[in-house]
Amino acid sequence: MTFSFRHLSRLSLAAGFAFGIATAAFAAGDSNDDTNPPPKTQTTKTCTGGKVWDKAKKECVTPKKSSFNDDDLYQFAREFAYAGQYDNAITVLNLARNQNDPRVLNYLGYANRKAGRMELGMSYYRKALQVDENYILARSYMGMALVEQGDIQGARVQLVEIRDRGGEGTWAYRSLLQSLNGYKTY
């Protein structure tokens, strides 16, 4: 089968276009990737007492359902959770309008687990995975909880699930793998 230069040019153009779309889709997905720990913002650098940084007002405010959307509340909660302010994270997550959002459920699991309420935390991880079985961060945190409980086989199952769902190169995968190897759990 012979191809003309024009035909090969069209194939190259089509391949380049498809690659561009795939790259853009990956980049878009990557920008929403919440498997990396959140950066510290004014919420944990400046605010105290469970207050959050309001960019518009340029001050610390008490979080309210009417003041912030669920994405903002989620970001505040993640930051609180990683800063060890678990009760503040739970308070903020409870303000979310969509209490069935797997991200909210996952961080309710994380904050409760880290605050010493392991079974409650595990129940939130299970709820998050009932809503979205592909939510690899919930699988990672659940796996770390299983490591903490001594259920290494259960944690390995979660690691395989993350890998099989396309998450092998993510922080969620690497951090659970490190936990299985005896390193810090998040």
Secondary structure, 3 states (H helix, E strand, C coil): CCCCHHHHHHHHHHHHHHHHHHHHHHHHHHHCCCCCCCCCCHHHHCCCCCCEEECCCCEEECCCCCCCCHHHHHHHHHHHHHCCCHHHHHHHHCCCCCCCCHHHHHHHHHHHHHCCCHHHHHHHHHHHHHHCCCCHHHHHHHHHHHHHCCCHHHHHHHHHHHHHCCCCCCHHHHHHHHHHCCCCCC
